[in-house]
């Protein structure tokens, strides 16, 4: 069962401006990544459930977060059907992120009052998501649409909250472009938690990178 309400999750997304994305089958490595992000100031983590037995890894990481990292909000991404969403919510997922808009996922998340963020790529999809109760829309893949798309959407629909994933990096120019366009927060995966960091086990370096990126986002805002 979720430890945080969807209103609490939304607030943290708005305040911090960044959701780190991460997946690895090694639980201990995952704990180190989670701890480094937490110590760097991140209070959200989207576990992208893409591998075999990913539910087992998430379960262990969420237990670790609840016990050792107070205030760390764990969610799950890459969810493609309602059954998977339900399973991860039973293991305590505080938010669900999907690559596409699916009404079946909206229903099971809304029933449990868990935040869900569907991947959308058009104004029609965004409107449909909002009609289904979506608070923060995931723009995916962000690299395909860019900040200009966000700015265009925010013109007629200033109430729409958008989180781009893909095409977001830690560089100042990139972040300035997204936040100037009006995004609520950004999802950041390999540009933040790189393969090099994971291969070297440079968790202190990851901590520093997370801290600097969050500070940069606050200064841009």
C-alpha positions as CSV (number, residue, x, y, z in Angstrom):
1,X,0.0,0.0,0.0
2,X,1.3,3.5,-0.9
3,X,2.9,5.4,2.0
4,X,2.2,8.8,0.4
5,X,-1.0,10.2,-1.0
6,X,-1.1,11.5,-4.6
7,X,-1.3,15.0,-3.3
8,X,1.9,14.5,-1.4
9,X,3.6,13.1,-4.4
10,X,2.5,15.9,-6.6
11,X,3.8,18.5,-4.1
12,X,7.3,16.9,-4.0
13,X,7.4,16.7,-7.8
14,X,6.6,20.4,-7.9
15,X,9.0,21.4,-5.2
16,X,12.1,19.4,-6.3
17,X,11.5,19.6,-10.1
18,X,13.1,16.3,-10.8
19,X,12.3,12.6,-10.8
20,X,15.4,10.3,-11.2
21,X,14.7,7.1,-13.3
22,X,16.6,3.9,-12.6
23,X,16.6,0.2,-13.2
24,X,19.1,-2.5,-12.4
25,X,18.6,-6.2,-11.5
26,X,21.1,-6.0,-8.7
27,X,19.3,-5.1,-5.4
28,X,22.5,-4.1,-3.5
29,X,23.6,-1.8,-6.3
30,X,20.1,-0.4,-6.4
31,X,20.2,0.4,-2.7
32,X,23.5,2.3,-3.2
33,X,22.0,4.3,-6.1
34,X,18.9,5.1,-4.0
35,X,20.9,6.2,-1.0
36,X,23.2,8.4,-3.2
37,X,20.2,10.1,-4.8
38,X,18.6,10.6,-1.4
39,X,21.7,12.0,0.1
40,X,22.0,14.3,-2.9
41,X,18.6,15.7,-2.1
42,X,16.2,13.7,-4.3
43,X,13.0,12.6,-2.7
44,X,11.5,10.7,-5.6
45,X,12.7,7.7,-7.6
46,X,11.0,6.1,-10.6
47,X,12.0,2.4,-10.7
48,X,11.6,1.5,-14.4
49,X,10.4,-2.1,-14.2
50,X,11.8,-3.4,-17.4
51,X,13.6,-6.7,-16.5
52,X,12.6,-10.2,-15.4
53,X,11.6,-10.3,-11.7
54,X,11.7,-6.5,-11.5
55,X,8.9,-6.7,-9.0
56,X,11.2,-8.6,-6.6
57,X,13.9,-5.9,-6.9
58,X,11.4,-3.1,-6.4
59,X,9.9,-4.8,-3.3
60,X,13.3,-4.9,-1.7
61,X,14.2,-1.3,-2.7
62,X,10.9,0.0,-1.4
63,X,11.4,-1.8,1.9
64,X,14.9,-0.3,2.1
65,X,13.5,3.2,1.4
66,X,10.8,2.9,4.0
67,X,13.2,1.7,6.7
68,X,16.4,3.7,5.9
69,X,15.4,6.8,3.9
70,X,12.6,8.7,5.5
71,X,10.7,10.8,3.0
72,X,11.9,9.0,-0.1
73,X,9.0,8.4,-2.4
74,X,9.3,5.2,-4.6
75,X,7.3,4.8,-7.8
76,X,7.3,2.5,-10.7
77,X,7.7,3.3,-14.4
78,X,7.4,1.4,-17.7
79,X,4.0,-0.1,-16.6
80,X,2.0,-1.2,-19.6
81,X,-1.2,-2.8,-18.2
82,X,-3.5,-2.6,-15.2
83,X,-2.4,-6.0,-13.8
84,X,1.2,-4.8,-13.5
85,X,0.1,-1.5,-12.0
86,X,-2.0,-3.3,-9.4
87,X,0.8,-5.7,-8.5
88,X,3.3,-2.9,-7.9
89,X,0.8,-0.9,-5.9
90,X,0.3,-3.9,-3.7
91,X,4.1,-3.7,-3.0
92,X,3.8,0.0,-2.1
93,X,4.4,1.9,-5.3
94,X,3.5,5.6,-4.5
95,X,3.1,6.5,-8.2
96,X,2.8,4.8,-11.5
97,X,4.3,6.0,-14.8
98,X,3.4,4.5,-18.2
99,X,4.9,4.9,-21.7
100,X,1.4,5.4,-23.2
101,X,-2.1,6.4,-22.2
102,X,-4.2,3.5,-21.0
103,X,-7.6,3.9,-19.4
104,X,-7.4,0.5,-17.6
105,X,-4.3,1.8,-15.7
106,X,-6.1,5.1,-14.9
107,X,-9.0,3.2,-13.3
108,X,-6.9,1.0,-11.0
109,X,-4.7,3.8,-9.9
110,X,-7.7,6.2,-9.3
111,X,-9.5,3.5,-7.3
112,X,-6.5,3.5,-4.9
113,X,-5.9,7.2,-5.2
114,X,-2.4,6.6,-6.4
115,X,-0.8,9.2,-8.7
116,X,-0.4,8.0,-12.3
117,X,1.4,9.8,-15.1
118,X,0.8,8.5,-18.6
119,X,3.1,9.0,-21.6
120,X,1.3,11.4,-24.1
121,X,2.4,12.8,-27.4
122,X,-0.5,15.0,-28.6
123,X,-2.9,17.5,-27.2
124,X,-5.7,15.0,-27.7
125,X,-4.0,12.4,-25.5
126,X,-3.2,15.1,-22.9
127,X,-6.8,16.1,-22.8
128,X,-8.0,12.5,-22.5
129,X,-5.5,11.9,-19.7
130,X,-6.8,14.9,-17.8
131,X,-10.4,13.8,-18.3
132,X,-9.4,10.5,-16.7
133,X,-8.0,12.4,-13.7
134,X,-4.3,12.7,-14.5
135,X,-2.5,15.5,-12.6
136,X,0.9,15.4,-14.2
137,X,1.2,14.3,-17.8
138,X,4.4,12.6,-19.0
139,X,5.7,13.9,-22.3
140,X,7.3,10.9,-23.9
141,X,9.6,10.7,-25.7
142,X,10.6,14.3,-24.7
143,X,13.5,14.3,-27.3
144,X,10.9,14.0,-30.1
145,X,8.8,16.9,-29.1
146,X,11.1,19.3,-27.3
147,X,10.4,22.4,-25.1
148,X,8.6,24.1,-28.0
149,X,5.8,21.6,-27.8
150,X,5.4,22.2,-24.1
151,X,5.2,26.0,-24.6
152,X,2.6,25.5,-27.3
153,X,0.5,23.4,-25.1
154,X,0.7,25.7,-22.1
155,X,-0.6,28.6,-24.2
156,X,-4.2,27.4,-24.5
157,X,-3.9,25.1,-21.4
158,X,-2.0,26.8,-18.7
159,X,-3.4,24.4,-16.1
160,X,-1.7,21.4,-17.7
161,X,1.2,20.0,-15.7
162,X,3.9,18.3,-17.8
163,X,6.9,16.1,-17.0
164,X,9.2,15.4,-20.0
165,X,11.2,12.2,-20.0
166,X,13.8,11.4,-22.6
167,X,15.8,14.3,-24.0
168,X,16.4,15.9,-20.6
169,X,20.0,16.3,-19.4
170,X,21.9,17.9,-16.5
171,X,23.2,20.7,-18.7
172,X,22.0,24.2,-17.8
173,X,20.9,25.1,-21.3
174,X,18.8,22.0,-21.6
175,X,17.1,22.5,-18.2
176,X,16.6,26.2,-18.8
177,X,14.8,25.4,-22.1
178,X,12.4,22.9,-20.4
179,X,11.6,25.0,-17.4
180,X,11.2,28.2,-19.4
181,X,8.7,26.4,-21.5
182,X,6.7,25.6,-18.4
183,X,7.3,22.1,-17.3
184,X,6.4,21.1,-13.7
185,X,9.3,18.7,-13.3
186,X,11.6,16.5,-15.4
187,X,12.3,12.8,-15.5
188,X,15.9,12.0,-15.9
189,X,17.5,8.6,-16.4
190,X,20.9,7.7,-17.9
191,X,21.9,11.4,-18.2
192,X,21.9,11.5,-14.4
193,X,22.5,7.9,-13.4
194,X,25.0,6.9,-16.2
195,X,26.4,3.5,-17.0
196,X,29.8,4.9,-16.2
197,X,28.7,5.8,-12.6
198,X,27.2,2.3,-12.2
199,X,30.1,0.4,-13.7
200,X,32.6,2.3,-11.4
201,X,30.3,2.2,-8.4
202,X,30.9,6.0,-8.1
203,X,28.0,6.6,-5.7
204,X,29.7,9.6,-4.1
205,X,29.9,11.1,-7.6
206,X,26.2,10.4,-8.2
207,X,25.4,12.1,-4.9
208,X,27.2,15.2,-6.0
209,X,25.6,15.2,-9.5
210,X,22.1,14.9,-8.0
211,X,22.8,17.7,-5.6
212,X,24.2,20.0,-8.3
213,X,21.3,19.2,-10.7
214,X,18.6,20.0,-8.1
215,X,20.4,23.2,-7.1
216,X,20.6,24.2,-10.8
217,X,16.8,23.5,-11.3
218,X,16.1,25.7,-8.3
219,X,18.3,28.5,-9.6
220,X,16.6,28.4,-13.0
221,X,13.2,28.6,-11.5
